[in-house]
Amino acid sequence: MAVEYILDPGDIASARLLAIGIRPRLEFALFAAAVAGELALSVSPWNFGLLPLLIGLTACLWAFRLMQINKVKEAAAAAFRRNETLRRVTVAAWDADGISIQPTASICERILWTELQPLKENDRVILFQQKTGLIHAVPKRAFPDKAALAAVRNLARAGSTVSGSKP
């Protein structure tokens, strides 16, 4: 089966964040829960003197993390503007052995399922990360239906599991 897509800057940013293990929505939810818990403690009978400092440090950490995420997004947008290949129509085709990714008028890259790290995905992209560190993102909007997305997921997960069990 094959899908055709064009990446956008948001896809690139999402893939980069996913590749380095940053999940902004989850992190922001955890920070919000931490601050809410600290604020609840501040009005409870178990109030302690360092609580305002703890709230301030949590808020500062939250702001610092937000700046890091924004820098990754800015770098992704700059890479998108610089690299014409990222803006081309790309075809991803897969079979039982692996996936082929080919931007228009570019070299086709064939990646065996066994050469991939465990599959990563978020609500926007599915990320194929090679063991060498190279990443390929396919936007979920490219898949015609959930069955096609599930098929590629199953093949990728089965292949990376097989390679992970080898000595």
N, C-alpha and C positions, 0 to 999 in steps of 0.2 A: 504494500500500500504506500501511497505517497501523499504529502500535503505541500501546498505552496503558500508562502507567506512573505511579508516584508516586516522587518523589525522596526521598532520605533525607539526613541531614546529611553522611554520608560521600561521597555523590555530589556535593554542593555543594563540599565541600572539595577533592575530587579534580579537579573542573572548574576551580576557582580556581587551584589549583597548576599544572595543565596550561596554563591560559591565560597565566600569567606565566612559563612555561617551567621550572618546577621539577618534577623527576622524582625523588622521594625514594628509591625503591629503587635507582635507578642511582647517585645521589649517595652513598648510604650504602655501596654496594658499592665505589665508587671510593675513598672515604675509608678503608674497611677495608683495601683493597689497598695504599693508600699507607702506612698505619701498619704493616701486615705487612712491606712492603718496607723501611721504615725500621728496624723491629726486626731484620729479617734482616741489614741492613747493620751494625747495632750489634754483632753477634757475628762479623762477617766480618773478614778481614784488612785490609779497606779502611775500617776504622773511622776517623772523624774527630771532632774535638772538639766541633763544633756539632751533632752528631746528636741528643743529648738535647733540645736547644733546638728542633730541627726537629720531633721527635716531639711535644713539648709544644705547639708552635704548630699542628700539624696536628690534634691532639686538641681544642684550643680552637676552631679553625675549625669542626670537626665539631660541637661542642656549640653554637656560635653558630648554625649552619645548622639544627640540630634545633630550637632555640628559635624561629627564624623560621618554620619549617614549622608548628610547634605554634600560633603566633599566627595563621597563615592558617586553620588548622583551627578554632580557637576563634572567629574572626570568622565563618567559614562556619556554624558551629553557631548562633551568635547571629542571623545573618541568617535562618537556617531557622526559628528560633523567632519572630522578628519578622514575617516575611512569610508570610501565610496562603496566598498564591498558590503558593508553593514546595511547600506540603504538599497541594495539590489533585491529583486525578487529572488527568493531562495526556495529550492525544492529539497525536502527531506523525504527519503524513501527508506523503508526498512523491510527486512525479511527475518527469517529465523536465525541468521548468523550475525547481523549487525545493522547499522544505519549508515546511509550515505547522505551527505549534506553538500549541496552544490548551489552557490549563488550564480546568477546568470553571468555568462561569459567568464567564469572562474573555474579553477580546478575543483574537481569533485573529491571530497574527503570521505573515505570509507573507514568506519570505525566498527570494529567487532564488539559485540556485547561484552566479551570477556576482557576487553581493554578499558572498560569503564569502571569508575568508582560507583558505589551505591547511588542509585537515582535520587535526585533532589528535585523538589518542585514546590511552588507556592501557588497562589491563586491566579498568577499571571503567566508564568512560564514553566516549562519542564526543562531541566538542566541535565545535559549529558556532559559529564566531566571525566576526561581521560585521566589515566593514572599519571601521565606526564604533567598534568595541571591545565592543559588546554580545555576550554569550555565551549559548548555549543548550546544555545538556547533556542527552543522552539516555542513560540507563543501558543498558549492553549486555544486561542481563538482560531488557529489554523486548522484544527481538527474538525471534521465535519459533524462528528457526534461523539458521545461519551464512549461508545464501543471502540472506536478507532483509538481514542486516547488510552483506554484500558488495555488494548492490545499491545501498544508500544510500551506501556508501563510494565506489563507482564513479561514481555521479551527482555527488556532491559534489566529488570530485577532478577530474572532467572539467570541471565548471562553473568551479571556481576556476582551472584551467589556462587556460581560454578567456579569462577576465577578466584574468588575469595577462599575456596576450600583447597586450592592447590598449594603444595608446599613451596 
